[in-house]
Amino acid sequence: MASGKRMKWDGQIALVTGASSGIGREIAHQLAQAGATVFASARRDERLVQLSAEFPNGSVTPIVADLAEAGTGEWLVEQVLAQAGRLDLLVNNAGYGELVKADEQTTKAVARQMQVNFMAVIEATLKTIPAMKSQGGGRILNVASIVGHMGIPGVSAYVASKHALQGWSEASGYDLKQHNISVTCLCPGGTDTEFQDHASFERHHGVSSFMQSAATVARAGLRGAWKRKLLVIPGLRNRFFLWAHDRMPWLYRRIMYREAKRIAPRD
Ligand SMILES: NC(=O)c1ccc[n+]([C@@H]2O[C@H](COP(=O)([O-])OP(=O)(O)OC[C@H]3O[C@@H](n4cnc5c(N)ncnc54)[C@H](OP(=O)(O)O)[C@@H]3O)[C@@H](O)[C@H]2O)c1
């Protein structure tokens, strides 16, 4: 599975948020296949039950939760600790994006975006750290985005949430290393999941031909978490995109100003 040192998730306890579809489902699936005990969380109960049924040995336990409700991230970790007594891998993956231009945003919608994509991660992480410290260490995998390193038009709230998550991941990674807790920030680019339907990114940013599969992105994230890497940007094309953003900002900005004009106003 991994290049170099083999990943040994066998026997490890993992919590994966956003496990009902896309990247999170793949991460949960790959972990369970590798022998981990997985607590899989999301709002859609039936999807989680389906995932759990694929592992008749009972290695996937569904936990239905809505991370838009403040405190739910903490509650989730409490459930896992109560049932399993430890947590070796926390995967903060749940998230969503909406195509809403900055001049059409509402404070309520931005607050919800920050709650699900960022504050819920903080809630879960702060509950996890004492448990990981007392058990001698652990791993945290945060799923941010390539847009955690740059701006793109039409999704300012989403971009802000991912910048926050990327910044938190790097900084907390420095703080926690001395406790043998690693924080890996996975920053995918366009990935072929249901996310695209909700966010309408595909329609407006023409990313469809650059999409990676959820399985590929999940594998890269798990490999990075296993190796305790601070940052994982899956795919050469995404790494090139980031390089171009940093090295040719004038060109990047010209393209983004043009893109912004192509986004139609909301009905
Ligand atoms: N797809 C991409 O192009 C792309 C690129 C970069 C980063 N990402 C990031 O990757 C992560 C996973 O996204 P994906 O592409 O796999 O999309 P997805 O298929 O839409 O999955 C999103 C997951 O998040 C869960 N979720 C959303 N809102 C939630 C809430 N309020 N409470 C609890 N769970 C919630 C969803 O479950 P329920 O709806 O069942 O609750 C679902 O399991 C996200 O953080 C996203 O920002 C995606």
The ligand as a MOL file (V3000), in Angstrom:
LIG
                    3D

  0  0  0     0  0            999 V3000
M  V30 BEGIN CTAB
M  V30 COUNTS 48 52 0 0 0
M  V30 BEGIN ATOM
M  V30 1 N -13.8540 17.3190 -4.1760 0
M  V30 2 C -12.9620 18.2740 -4.3060 0
M  V30 3 O -12.6960 18.7600 -5.4220 0
M  V30 4 C -12.2020 18.7690 -3.1030 0
M  V30 5 C -11.0400 19.5280 -3.3250 0
M  V30 6 C -10.3420 19.9910 -2.2310 0
M  V30 7 C -10.7600 19.7050 -0.9500 0
M  V30 8 N -11.8840 18.9640 -0.7560 0 CHG=1
M  V30 9 C -12.3010 18.7060 0.6240 0
M  V30 10 O -12.3920 17.3240 0.8360 0
M  V30 11 C -13.2990 17.0630 1.9070 0
M  V30 12 C -14.2500 15.9510 1.4950 0
M  V30 13 O -15.0200 16.4040 0.4070 0
M  V30 14 P -15.4520 15.4510 -0.8010 0
M  V30 15 O -14.8410 15.9940 -2.0270 0
M  V30 16 O -15.2160 14.0440 -0.4580 0 CHG=-1
M  V30 17 O -17.0050 15.8250 -0.8730 0
M  V30 18 P -18.3460 15.0020 -0.5500 0
M  V30 19 O -18.3760 13.7480 -1.3270 0
M  V30 20 O -19.4340 15.9990 -0.7310 0
M  V30 21 O -18.1670 14.6300 0.9870 0
M  V30 22 C -18.3360 15.5760 2.0070 0
M  V30 23 C -18.5600 14.8400 3.3060 0
M  V30 24 O -18.7040 15.8070 4.3450 0
M  V30 25 C -19.8790 15.5050 5.0730 0
M  V30 26 N -20.5030 16.7060 5.6050 0
M  V30 27 C -20.8500 17.8370 4.9350 0
M  V30 28 N -21.4840 18.6850 5.7480 0
M  V30 29 C -21.5460 18.0850 6.9680 0
M  V30 30 C -22.1020 18.4420 8.2200 0
M  V30 31 N -22.7770 19.5880 8.4010 0
M  V30 32 N -21.9830 17.5800 9.2550 0
M  V30 33 C -21.3490 16.3980 9.0990 0
M  V30 34 N -20.8120 16.0000 7.9380 0
M  V30 35 C -20.9080 16.8270 6.8840 0
M  V30 36 C -20.7980 14.8070 4.0700 0
M  V30 37 O -21.6910 13.9160 4.7360 0
M  V30 38 P -23.2810 14.1400 4.9150 0
M  V30 39 O -23.7590 14.9880 3.7680 0
M  V30 40 O -23.8260 12.7450 4.9150 0
M  V30 41 O -23.3710 14.8060 6.2390 0
M  V30 42 C -19.8050 13.9900 3.2700 0
M  V30 43 O -19.5560 12.7610 3.8840 0
M  V30 44 C -14.0000 18.3920 2.2050 0
M  V30 45 O -13.4620 18.9690 3.3650 0
M  V30 46 C -13.6760 19.2410 0.9830 0
M  V30 47 O -13.6400 20.6110 1.3000 0
M  V30 48 C -12.6130 18.4880 -1.7990 0
M  V30 END ATOM
M  V30 BEGIN BOND
M  V30 1 1 1 2
M  V30 2 2 2 3
M  V30 3 1 2 4
M  V30 4 1 4 5
M  V30 5 2 4 48
M  V30 6 2 5 6
M  V30 7 1 6 7
M  V30 8 2 7 8
M  V30 9 1 8 9
M  V30 10 1 8 48
M  V30 11 1 9 10
M  V30 12 1 9 46
M  V30 13 1 10 11
M  V30 14 1 11 12
M  V30 15 1 11 44
M  V30 16 1 12 13
M  V30 17 1 13 14
M  V30 18 2 14 15
M  V30 19 1 14 16
M  V30 20 1 14 17
M  V30 21 1 17 18
M  V30 22 2 18 19
M  V30 23 1 18 20
M  V30 24 1 18 21
M  V30 25 1 21 22
M  V30 26 1 22 23
M  V30 27 1 23 24
M  V30 28 1 23 42
M  V30 29 1 24 25
M  V30 30 1 25 26
M  V30 31 1 25 36
M  V30 32 1 26 27
M  V30 33 1 26 35
M  V30 34 2 27 28
M  V30 35 1 28 29
M  V30 36 1 29 30
M  V30 37 2 29 35
M  V30 38 1 30 31
M  V30 39 2 30 32
M  V30 40 1 32 33
M  V30 41 2 33 34
M  V30 42 1 34 35
M  V30 43 1 36 37
M  V30 44 1 36 42
M  V30 45 1 37 38
M  V30 46 2 38 39
M  V30 47 1 38 40
M  V30 48 1 38 41
M  V30 49 1 42 43
M  V30 50 1 44 45
M  V30 51 1 44 46
M  V30 52 1 46 47
M  V30 END BOND
M  V30 END CTAB
M  END
